[in-house]
Amino acid sequence: MNGLRLYNTLTRQKQEFLPLDPAHVRVYACGPTVYGRIHVGNARPIVVFDVLVRLLRQLYPRVTYVRNITDVDDKINQRAAERGISIDQLCAETIESFDADTASLGAAKPDVEPRATHHIDEMQVMISNLIEAGHAYEADGHVLFQVSTMPAYGRLSKRSMDEMIAGARVEIAPYKREPADFILWKPSSDNQPGWASPWGRGRPGWHIECSAMAKTYLGTTFDIHAGGLDLIFPHHENEIAQSCCVHKTEIMAKYWLHNGFVTMNDEKMSKSLGNIVTVNEAVSRYRGETLRAALLSAHYRAPLDLSDMTIRDARAGLDRLYRAVGDASAKPGAIDDDFAACLLDDLNAPAAMARLHELARAANKGDSAAAIALKSSAALLGLLGQNAEEWAKGVKAIHIHRLNSMWYEPEPDVAKDQSVTDIEYNNGRITRDGVEILKPQFSGEALIREWEHLNEL
């Protein structure tokens, strides 16, 4: 298996992946800001870049994967104040829930998961060096990066300076020399997190965090920097400026990968629309592996509409694959060549999934080698980790739970713990021994669909 090609945002081209050091591939991905549970849009880069790292580990002897945790941010301060808890407690709770959510998606933990607050010293050293080199300046307790000192600024986003200023919604502040200059360090009030520094008590800007942590664990230059499309500018553009100027390098990362946005039923997720769905909510409704398969159903660079149909299709597809794979076990060296070729072509997961279904059809005809190849190949996508019986039991449990949650009791003497395994569904009526005992909260297609799917298992 060789010949990996990746679309590089920096060059706007699909390029052969040639690591800086083939003996040690180094990858950095931007992680969460820990003030609340992640939603299904946040889950897409977690799953996509988990697949990337799985593939790299098949190709190279050593891979170091770093994904940071931002635990100092004004959103964290605000959320902690709203909940009346300490920032430490909020961060601890949110990191715990993040770990649980990513595990439910089948995503392996990165090799290193550094927290921003554990690297303040490294950030301050980097800021001091930028000031000394003439790339940053102090003003009114702030330290700012002077964008005009970086001639190549904008090469990642391919925007003009005017476009970048407008796109970043730049704050016009009297202490800035130029509108595009961005904060490296800012002052903290008594009720805000802060650290002593040469510029007074304060806290770091967002962008400097990743530059410092990437340098600490991956060096001044590394192979791949990954994140969502929304991070190209200003975050990743500013990371490049800081890192290249302080380390006097031409590049920060050789390849930049960015995943596309996620919508819900063709609508952008937003609090105002009330369509934010957390990973925890989605997994409790659909199972983690189903959500993972749905997140891989479109090419990672393309937009993904995570509709009810997308998730139902993902679930049905997994049902077929599990039935075909049976109790086959994965074997070293049994990854299907055609499947591998799909992933080597810029992580083309939809094409790889289509090849899995071709293998499933062969396995259904008694081809045991195809079943082994199916099991072995699917592992690269983080799928088919159970056997067919375990999957079927889990699916049935999910549908029983969902059906029970759709009903309410018309009479107070009906036991609350009655299960759909004990009752019958007849023409929209929930009965036991012909007597109606429960009525659906959600009538119509949703209830019928769940009941029919349960009876197919």
C-alpha positions in Angstrom: 0.0 0.0 0.0 1.6 3.3 -1.1 1.1 6.4 -3.2 -0.9 8.6 -0.8 -2.1 11.8 -2.4 -3.7 14.6 -0.4 -5.4 17.9 -1.3 -3.1 20.7 0.1 -5.0 23.9 0.9 -1.7 25.7 0.7 -1.2 24.9 -3.0 -4.8 24.3 -3.9 -3.7 21.0 -5.5 -3.8 17.3 -4.8 -0.2 16.3 -4.2 1.7 13.2 -3.5 2.4 12.9 0.2 6.1 13.0 0.8 6.8 13.3 4.6 9.7 15.4 5.8 11.0 12.3 7.5 9.6 9.0 6.3 10.7 7.4 9.6 8.4 9.7 11.6 5.3 11.4 10.3 4.0 14.3 12.4 0.4 15.5 12.4 -1.3 18.4 14.3 -5.1 19.0 14.4 -6.9 21.8 16.1 -9.0 20.5 19.0 -11.9 21.7 21.1 -12.5 24.9 23.1 -13.9 23.3 26.2 -17.0 25.2 27.3 -19.7 22.8 26.2 -20.4 19.4 24.6 -19.3 19.1 21.0 -22.0 18.9 18.3 -22.1 16.7 15.2 -20.4 19.4 13.1 -17.5 19.4 15.5 -17.4 15.6 15.2 -16.6 15.6 11.5 -12.9 16.6 11.8 -12.5 14.2 14.7 -13.6 11.3 12.6 -12.0 12.4 9.3 -8.6 12.9 10.8 -8.9 9.8 12.8 -9.1 7.9 9.5 -6.1 9.9 8.2 -4.0 8.8 11.1 -5.2 5.2 10.8 -4.1 5.2 7.2 -0.7 6.9 8.0 0.0 4.2 10.6 -0.4 1.6 7.9 2.1 3.4 5.7 4.8 4.6 8.0 6.7 3.1 11.0 6.0 6.0 13.4 3.3 8.6 13.5 2.8 11.3 16.1 -0.7 12.8 16.2 -1.2 15.9 18.4 -4.6 17.5 19.0 -4.8 20.4 21.4 -7.3 21.4 24.0 -8.0 25.2 24.3 -8.8 25.7 28.0 -8.4 29.5 28.2 -10.9 31.5 26.2 -13.5 34.2 26.8 -16.3 31.8 25.9 -15.1 29.5 28.8 -15.1 32.5 31.2 -18.7 33.4 30.2 -20.1 29.9 30.4 -18.5 29.3 33.8 -20.1 32.6 35.1 -23.5 31.7 33.6 -23.4 28.3 35.4 -22.0 29.7 38.6 -19.1 27.3 38.7 -15.3 27.7 38.5 -13.5 27.7 35.2 -11.5 24.7 36.4 -14.6 22.7 37.1 -16.2 23.6 33.7 -13.0 22.6 31.8 -12.7 19.3 33.7 -16.3 18.4 33.1 -16.1 19.4 29.4 -12.9 17.5 28.8 -14.5 14.4 30.4 -17.5 14.7 28.2 -15.3 15.3 25.1 -13.4 12.1 25.8 -16.6 10.2 26.2 -18.1 11.6 23.0 -15.0 11.0 20.8 -14.7 7.4 22.2 -18.4 6.8 21.3 -17.5 7.7 17.7 -14.7 5.1 17.7 -12.0 7.8 17.4 -8.7 6.8 19.0 -7.1 9.3 21.4 -4.2 11.3 19.8 -0.7 10.5 21.0 -0.5 13.9 22.7 -3.4 16.1 23.8 -1.8 19.2 25.2 -3.8 21.9 27.2 -3.1 25.5 26.4 -2.9 26.5 30.1 0.0 24.0 30.5 2.1 25.8 27.9 1.9 29.5 28.9 5.7 29.6 29.4 6.3 28.4 25.9 3.8 31.0 24.5 5.6 33.8 26.4 9.0 32.8 25.1 7.6 32.8 21.6 6.0 36.2 22.0 9.2 37.7 23.5 11.2 36.3 20.5 8.7 37.8 18.1 9.0 41.2 19.8 12.8 41.0 19.6 12.7 40.1 15.9 10.6 43.1 15.1 7.4 41.1 14.3 5.4 42.1 17.4 4.9 45.1 19.6 3.5 46.0 23.0 0.7 48.5 23.3 -1.6 49.3 26.3 -0.9 46.0 28.0 -1.5 44.0 24.8 1.1 42.4 22.5 0.2 42.3 18.9 1.7 40.6 15.8 2.4 43.2 13.1 1.1 41.6 9.9 3.0 43.9 7.6 6.3 42.3 8.7 5.2 39.0 7.1 5.3 39.5 3.3 3.8 36.1 2.6 0.8 36.7 4.9 -2.4 35.5 3.2 -0.8 32.7 1.1 -2.9 30.0 2.8 -6.3 31.7 2.4 -5.4 33.3 -0.9 -7.1 36.6 0.1 -6.1 40.2 -0.3 -5.5 42.2 2.8 -8.8 44.1 2.4 -10.6 40.7 2.1 -8.9 39.3 5.1 -9.7 42.4 7.3 -13.3 42.2 6.3 -13.5 38.4 6.7 -12.0 38.5 10.1 -14.4 41.2 11.4 -11.2 42.9 12.7 -11.6 45.0 15.8 -10.5 48.5 15.2 -8.6 49.4 18.3 -6.5 52.5 19.1 -3.5 50.5 20.3 -3.1 48.8 16.9 -0.6 50.0 14.4 -2.5 48.5 11.5 -6.1 47.1 11.4 -5.0 43.5 10.5 -2.6 43.2 13.5 -3.7 40.4 15.8 -3.4 39.8 19.5 -0.7 37.6 21.0 -1.3 38.6 24.6 -4.0 40.6 26.3 -4.5 42.0 29.8 -6.8 40.2 32.3 -9.0 41.8 34.9 -9.1 40.5 38.5 -12.0 38.1 37.7 -10.4 36.7 34.5 -7.7 34.0 34.3 -4.3 35.5 34.0 -0.6 34.8 34.3 2.3 37.1 35.2 4.3 38.2 32.1 6.8 40.9 31.0 3.7 42.8 29.7 1.7 42.6 32.9 -0.8 40.0 34.1 -2.8 38.6 31.2 -3.6 35.7 29.0 -2.7 34.5 25.5 -4.5 35.2 22.3 -6.1 32.2 20.6 -3.6 31.8 17.7 -0.4 31.7 19.7 -1.6 28.6 21.6 -1.4 26.2 18.6 1.9 27.6 17.4 3.5 27.0 20.8 2.1 23.5 21.3 2.9 22.4 17.8 6.5 23.5 18.2 6.7 21.8 21.6 5.6 18.3 20.3 6.3 18.3 16.6 9.1 20.8 16.0 9.5 24.0 14.0 8.2 22.3 10.9 6.0 19.2 10.5 4.0 17.3 7.9 0.3 17.9 8.3 -1.8 20.6 9.9 -5.6 19.8 9.9 -8.8 21.4 10.8 -12.2 22.7 9.6 -12.6 25.1 6.6 -13.6 27.9 9.0 -10.1 27.8 10.5 -8.2 28.7 7.3 -8.6 32.3 8.1 -7.8 33.9 10.5 -6.6 31.1 12.7 -4.3 29.0 10.5 -3.1 32.0 8.5 -2.1 33.6 11.8 -0.4 30.4 13.0 1.7 30.4 9.9 2.7 34.0 10.4 3.7 33.6 14.0 5.5 30.3 13.5 7.4 31.1 10.4 8.6 34.5 11.7 9.7 33.3 15.1 11.5 30.2 13.7 12.7 31.8 10.5 11.3 29.0 8.4 9.5 29.0 5.0 6.7 26.7 6.2 5.0 25.7 9.4 3.4 22.6 8.0 4.0 21.1 4.6 0.4 20.0 4.0 -2.8 21.7 5.2 -6.0 19.7 5.2 -9.4 21.1 5.8 -12.8 19.4 6.1 -16.1 20.9 4.8 -19.0 22.2 6.8 -21.9 20.1 8.2 -25.6 21.2 7.8 -28.7 19.6 9.4 -31.5 18.9 7.0 -30.0 21.5 4.6 -29.8 24.2 7.3 -26.7 25.6 8.9 -26.6 24.6 12.5 -27.2 27.5 14.8 -28.6 28.2 18.2 -31.2 30.6 16.8 -32.6 27.9 14.6 -32.6 25.4 17.5 -31.0 22.7 15.4 -27.7 22.2 17.3 -27.4 18.4 17.9 -24.7 17.3 20.3 -22.7 14.1 19.7 -24.1 12.8 22.9 -27.7 13.3 21.7 -27.0 11.8 18.3 -25.2 8.7 19.7 -28.0 8.0 22.2 -30.4 8.1 19.3 -28.5 6.4 16.5 -25.3 4.8 18.0 -21.8 6.0 17.6 -20.8 3.8 14.7 -23.9 4.8 12.7 -23.0 8.5 13.2 -19.4 7.8 12.3 -20.5 6.1 9.0 -22.8 9.0 8.2 -20.0 11.5 8.8 -17.9 9.6 6.3 -20.7 9.4 3.7 -19.5 12.5 1.8 -15.9 13.3 0.8 -14.3 15.1 3.6 -13.7 18.3 1.6 -17.3 18.5 0.4 -20.2 19.9 2.4 -22.2 17.2 4.3 -25.9 17.4 5.0 -26.5 15.3 8.1 -30.2 14.7 7.4 -32.4 11.9 8.8 -32.1 10.2 5.5 -28.3 10.4 5.6 -28.3 8.7 9.0 -30.9 6.1 8.0 -28.8 5.2 4.9 -25.7 4.9 7.1 -27.5 2.6 9.5 -28.9 0.4 6.7 -25.5 0.2 5.1 -23.9 -1.0 8.3 -26.7 -3.5 8.7 -25.8 -5.0 5.3 -22.1 -5.0 6.0 -22.4 -6.7 9.4 -24.7 -9.4 8.0 -22.1 -10.1 5.3 -19.0 -10.1 7.5 -20.6 -12.4 10.0 -18.0 -13.6 12.5 -15.0 -13.1 10.2 -11.8 -11.7 11.8 -9.5 -9.1 10.5 -6.0 -10.3 9.4 -2.7 -8.4 8.9 -2.1 -7.8 5.2 -5.7 -8.5 4.2 -6.8 -5.0 3.4 -8.3 -5.0 -0.1 -6.2 -3.2 -2.7 -9.1 -1.5 -4.4 -10.4 -0.2 -1.1 -6.9 1.0 -0.2 -6.6 2.8 -3.5 -9.7 4.8 -2.6 -8.4 6.0 0.7 -5.0 6.8 -0.8 -6.7 9.1 -3.2 -7.2 12.0 -0.8 -9.2 9.9 1.7 -12.1 9.2 -0.6 -14.2 7.5 2.0 -17.4 7.3 -0.1 -15.6 5.4 -2.8 -14.0 3.2 -0.1 -17.5 2.5 1.4 -18.7 1.5 -2.1 -15.9 -1.0 -2.3 -16.9 -2.4 1.1 -20.3 -3.2 -0.3 -18.8 -4.9 -3.3 -16.8 -7.1 -0.9 -20.0 -7.7 1.1 -21.8 -9.0 -2.0 -19.0 -11.4 -2.6 -19.0 -12.5 1.1 -22.8 -13.1 0.9 -22.1 -15.6 -1.9 -19.8 -17.6 0.3 -16.4 -16.0 -0.5 -14.6 -16.2 2.9 -11.6 -14.3 1.7 -13.9 -11.4 0.8 -15.4 -11.5 4.3 -11.9 -11.3 5.8 -10.9 -8.4 3.4 -14.2 -6.7 4.3 -13.5 -6.9 8.1 -9.8 -5.9 7.6 -10.5 -3.0 5.3 -13.4 -1.5 7.3 -11.1 -1.2 10.3 -9.2 1.6 8.5 -12.5 3.5 8.5 -13.0 2.6 12.1 -16.0 0.5 11.2 -17.2 -3.1 11.8 -15.4 -3.4 15.1 -18.1 -5.8 16.4 -19.4 -9.1 15.1 -22.8 -9.4 13.4 -24.5 -10.7 16.5 -23.3 -7.9 18.7 -24.3 -5.3 16.2 -27.8 -6.7 15.8 -28.3 -6.8 19.6 -27.2 -3.2 19.9 -29.4 -2.0 17.0 -32.4 -3.8 18.5 -31.8 -2.2 21.9 -31.6 1.3 20.3 -34.9 0.8 18.5 -36.6 -0.5 21.6 -35.4 2.6 23.5 -36.5 4.9 20.7 -40.0 3.3 20.4 -40.5 3.5 24.2 -39.5 7.2 24.2 -42.2 7.8 21.5 -45.1 6.7 23.7 -46.9 8.0 26.7 -49.4 6.4 29.1 -53.2 7.3 28.8 -53.9 5.7 32.2 -52.0 6.3 35.4 -52.1 2.6 36.4 -50.1 1.5 33.3 -46.6 0.5 34.4 -44.0 3.0 33.2 -41.5 0.2 32.5 -43.6 -1.6 29.9 -41.4 -2.5 26.9 -42.2 -2.8 23.3 -40.9 -6.4 23.6 -44.1 -7.2 25.5 -46.7 -5.3 23.4 -48.0 -5.2 19.9 -48.5 -2.5 17.2 -51.7 -2.7 15.3 -52.9 0.0 12.9 -51.5 2.9 14.9 -52.7 1.3 18.3 -50.3 0.0 20.9 -51.9 -3.0 22.5 -51.5 -6.0 24.8 -53.9 -8.8 24.3 -56.0 -6.6 22.0 -56.4 -3.8 24.6 -54.9 -0.4 23.9 -52.5 0.5 26.7 -50.2 3.1 25.1 -50.7 5.9 22.6 -47.8 7.3 20.5 -46.5 10.8 21.2 -45.3 10.9 17.6 -47.9 9.5 15.3 -47.3 8.6 11.6 -44.3 7.7 9.6 -41.6 8.0 12.3 -43.3 5.5 14.7 -44.1 3.1 11.8 -40.6 3.3 10.5 -39.0 2.4 13.8 -41.4 -0.5 14.4 -40.8 -1.9 10.9 -37.0 -1.6 11.3 -37.2 -3.4 14.7 -39.1 -6.3 13.1 -36.5 -6.6 10.3 -33.8 -7.4 12.8 
